[in-house]
Amino acid sequence: MYNYEDIKEVHLEVTQRCQAACPMCDRNENGGVDNRHINNAELSLADCKRIFKPEFIAQLNTMYMCGNLGDPIVARDTLEIFRYFRKHNSKMWLSMNTNAGAKNEKWWGQLAEVFGRMGSVIFSVDGLRDTNHLYRQGVVWDNVERNARAFIAAGGRARWDFIIFQHNEHQVERAEQIAQELGFEKFVKKKSGRFIIATGEKTKTAHQATNRKGEQTQLIAQPQKEKNKNLALQKTAELEKTYGSMREYYDTCGIKCKVAAQGNIFITAEGLLMPCCWTAGRMYKWWHNDYRVEQIWDFIDRAGGKEGIDVINNDLRDVIQGTLLKDIQNSWDINGISNGKLGVCAMKCGSEFDPFGQQFA
């Protein structure tokens, strides 16, 4: 897929831990009990120093923390890891996506100093005081506002990403106004692509949230206004007409890999190399009794299992030059997922269907 020297971006999932319980996140069951297949793994500063040598950091353009399962603000060493990257590359872009509901004002001010003008925080805030917690379950509004103010006051560059649902779409304009008042540089109206079920073959209009007691909480529904909906959701009918079904589209579509073009790699909180968060995101689906039924494990096993893609105990260069990335890329030319084409690549980077990109349209 690419060589060690070609890597320009690192997407780092520093932790599987999170203080929130968002109902469409795989770290919990619809916002309820934790995913039984994960163990709250977390990378330490020492781990990152073993994985990322100074000369490798010097070649990077970007390092950002986001991931699939956790939030960087609950990890112990997030600030120190950013400092380590900044120490060895003063010009690279640093960023993180966060619900912003943890850490204190001092921490946020220090983060702004480390980032300087070459970095930003994407605040994932989906509503206002009376609605943000309906999706971002467990996130306290006062903490979010306090931390945003502290980061911006210390010179931090901030972006507000607002996922539009039916329960908050009446607040979009007011939220954008508040973002301007607080000093956010940008306000992004996100049109969720998560109303497509995990197989990528059907869409849904709503998702029922629960709490840790198993009680139903908010019904997370698509927005009512057409302008706030993800256009890719509407394209499924067109593709089904053309190809017969979404599965047949995935079987035959071309792949335009989003991360290969950027020279991007993904490192999980377990210290495993994957090409992207989407491939890694298939590893531990909570609804499977045996998570290894997911196709991605065929590729991991051929690369030597988790031990073969472990970049804490193996050299990062050796793992990149190993079989995993090449094996995934070679699968794109196979006709049919059942014959070995990696399905998640077709779902996320197929040439005619892009719910991720349409979030920002």
N, C-alpha and C positions, 0 to 999 in steps of 0.2 A: 504493500500500500504506500509506504514511504520509508525512507531511511532515517536513522537516528539524527543525522545532521540536518534533515529537512523539517524537524519538529520546531514549530514556531509558537504554538499555543498549548498550554496545559489547563485542562478542566479538572479541578481537584475537588473530590468529595471528601472533605476532611473528617466527617463524622456521620454516623447513622442515627445519632441522637437528635431529638427535637422536643421542645416544650409545647409545641402546638399539635393539633390533631385534625389536620385538614382531611375531609372525607374522600377526596379523590386522589390522595397520596398513598403510595404503596407501603409506607411504613406502618400503617394501621389498617384495620378492617372497617372501612367506611367512616373513619373518625372514631372508632371504638377501640377495642383491645389492640395491642401491638401485633405486628406481623410476627408470627411464631418462628419464621425462618431466619430472622436476623438476630444478631447478638449485641447490637449497639456498638459495633466496632468504631474505632476512632484512631486517626493518625496523630502521632505526637511530633513535636519539633525534631526529636532525634530520628524518628522514622523518615521525615522529609529530608533531613540532611543526608541520610543513607541513600535515599532514592535519587535526589536531585543534587548533582555535583555543581560547584560554582561555575565551571566552564559550560555546563549545559544550560544553566539559568542565563548565562550571558548571551546565548544565541536566541532567547525567547523574545517574542513581541508582547505576549500576553500570558497572565496566569489569573484564572478566575475560579472562585469557589461557588459552587451551586449544588450539583449532585441530584440524587434521586430520593434519598431517604432521610437526610438530616439537614439541620440548619447550622451554618458556620458559627453563629453567635453563641451556641451552647457548647462548642468544643473548647477544651482547655487551652490549646496552644495556637488558636487562630491568629491572634495579633502577632505572636512571635514568629509564626511561619511567614506571614506577610513581610515582617521585618527582614527575615532571612533572604527572601527573594529580592527585596528592595536593595539590601546590602550588596548583592552581587549583580544587580542590573538597575541602574538609576533611571533608565529611560523606558523600561517596559511598562505596560498598562496592567494595573492590578484592579480587580473588582470582585464583588460578591453579591449574590442574591440572598435576601433575608426577609423574614417576617418582622424583624426589628424589635421584637418584644422582650429582649433580654440584654444583659450587661448594663453597666452604669454609665453615667455621663463622662467620667474620666476615660473609660475605655474607648468610648466613641470619639472623644477628642484626640486620643492617641492614634486611633485608626486613621483619622483625617490627616494627621501629621505624616504618617507613613506613606499614605497614598499621594499626598501632595496634589499637584495638578494632573498627574499621570495616573489617574484612577478614579473609580466612582463606586458608590453603593447603589444597587437596585433595590429599593424598598418595595416589597410585595405586600401591598395594602389594598384590600378589596372592599372598600366601603369607608364609612365614617364611624364615629363613636358607637352608633346604634346598630351598625350592620357588619363591620369588619369581622367580628367574632363569629358571625353566623357560618362563614366558611373557614376562617382562620380560628378554629375552635381552640380556646386556651390562651389566645393572645390578648393582652390587656392594652386597650387603646392608650391610656395615659403613658405607658412605657414606650409605645411606638412614637408618640408625639414628642415625648421628652428626648428620646435618643436621636430622632431626626433633627430636632432643634440643636442638640449638642454637636452633632456631626457637622451640620451646615455652619454653625457659628464658629467652629474651629477651622473653617476653610474647605470642608469636604464637598465634593461634587456629588450631587444626589439626583437620582431618577426615581419617579414613582410609577410603578406598574400596577394598574387597576384592572383586575379580571372582572368583566361585566357579566353579572347574573341577573335573573329576573328580580331578585330581592334588593339589588343595589343600583339598578340602571337609572333610577330616578335621581341618583346622587352624583352622577358622573361630572356634570358641569360644576357643581359645588365643590367636589373634590379637586377638580383642576384649578379652581380659583384658590382653594386653600394651599395647594401645592405651590402656586406662584407666591402667595403671601409668606410661606415658610422659607422660600428660597430654593426650591427644587429647580434644577436646570431643565428638566423635561418631565412631561406627564404622558404616559403611554396607556392608551385604552386597549386592553387585550381582549380578544374574542376567543374564548376557550375552545381548544380542539379536543377536550377531554370528554365530549359527549359522543365520542366514538368508542364502542366497547373494545376491550383489550385485543380481540382477534382482528380488529380493523375491518370487520365485515358488515357491521350494523351500527346505526346511530341510535341515540336515545334522547329524549326530551328533558329528562330530569334524573337526579341521583339522590337517593335518600341518605342523609347523614344520621349517624348514631353517636351516642356518647359511650363512655367506658362501662356503663352499666347495661349497655345493649338497648337503651331506650332511643326511640326516634327523636331527632332534633329537627334541624332545618331541612326542608326539601330544596335541594340545589337544582334550580331549573334554568333552562336556557332563557336568555333575555327575550322579551316580546318584540322589541323593535328589530326590524330586519337589518338595519345598519349596524347593530351590535352583535350580529351572529357571525360565526365563522363560515365564510363562503365555501370552504371545502366540504362542510357538512351537506351542502346542497348539491355538490358535484357527484356524490355517490350514486344518485339516481342516473345521472348521465353515463357514468362509467359502467354501471350495471347493464344499461341498455346496450352499450357498445361491446362489452366483453362477456356479458351473460351473468356475471356476478363479480363482486369485489375480489373474491378469491382468485378467479381467473385473471383479473387485472394484475394482481400481485404476482401470479405465476409467470406472466409474460412481460411485465413492464421493464423498461430500462431503469438503471440506478444512477442517480447523480448525487454521489456522496457529499454531504454538506461539510463533513469534517476533514476529509482527505484534501480537499481543495485549500483548506486553511492550515494544513500541517498540524492538526490538533489531535492530542491524545487525552484519554480519560483515565484517571487513577481513582479507584474506589477507596472507601474508608477501610477496607481490608488490605489495601496495598496491592491491588490487582490491576494490571494493565488491560484496558479495553479500548476500542477505537472511539467510543462515544457513550454518552449517558443512556442512549436508547438501547444499545445492545446490552449494556450492563443492567438496564432496567428490566430485562426479561429474566434475570437470574433468580429472583426470590419473590415470585408472585404469591401473595398470601392465600389465595383461594385454592391452590394446589395442595393436596396432601403430600405429594412428592414434588418439590419444586423442580427437580431435575427432568421432568417431562418436557420442559421448554426446550426448543430446538437449539438455543444458544449453547447448551451444555454439550452438544455433539462437537461443537467447535472448540470449546474449552478442553474437553477430554482429549481431542487430537493434539492439542498444544501441550499436553502433559498434566492436565488437570489444573486445579488452583495453584499447585506448587510450580507449575511451568510458567504461569503468568504473574507470579509473585515478584514484585519489584523491590520489596524490602530485603528479601534474602537472596535475590538474584540481581545481577547488574541490569540497569534499565536498558542499556544499549543491546545487550544479549536478548532480552525479552522482546524488544521492538523488532529486532532482526529475526526473531523466531517465526513460528509457523502461523500464529493466530491471525495476524492482520492479512497476510497473504492468502490464507485459507478463506477468510471472509470475502476478500475481494474477488477471488476466483469463483466463488459461488454465484456471483451476480450474472455470470454468463450461462448458468444452468437454467434450463426451461422447467420450471415447476418447483414449488417449495417442497413437495413430497419427494422430489429427486435430489434435494440438497441446497437449493437456493435459500439464502437466509431470509426468512420472512420479515423480520423486523426491519431489514434494510429496505425492502419493497414498501413497507408501510410508511416509513419515515422519510425515505429519499427516492421514492418512485417518481418517475419523470412527469406524471400527469396529476399527481394528488399530493398536496402539501398542507395538511392542517396546521403544522407548526408555523410555517411561513405566513399562512393566512391569519394567524393570531394578530399580526401587526398590520394587516392590510387596511 
